[in-house]
């Protein structure tokens, strides 16, 4: 997709040597790709009532958070098990 946009922009710039409207078309193409393209994040989906400080997160985001937290805890336990001296040294430095 990116290659198509780049090659299209190059063609429009080459055509724009004689007619400046092609330059505007190239700029518009790049703008549309930057705002709605594949690589840019889109606008977040609207959630019905909004998310204030007191409302719980949606189930999917909490589930992913919990999985990420559990995965991190497993890695930390494995690190402490495989490198006991290093983990003790880090704990001593953290407590200072």
ABEGO torsion letter per residue (X at the ends): XAAAAAAAAAAAAAAAAABAAAAAAAAAAAAAAAAABAABBBBBBBBAAEBBAABBBBAAAAAAAAAAAAAAAAAAAAAAAABAAAAAAAAAAAAX
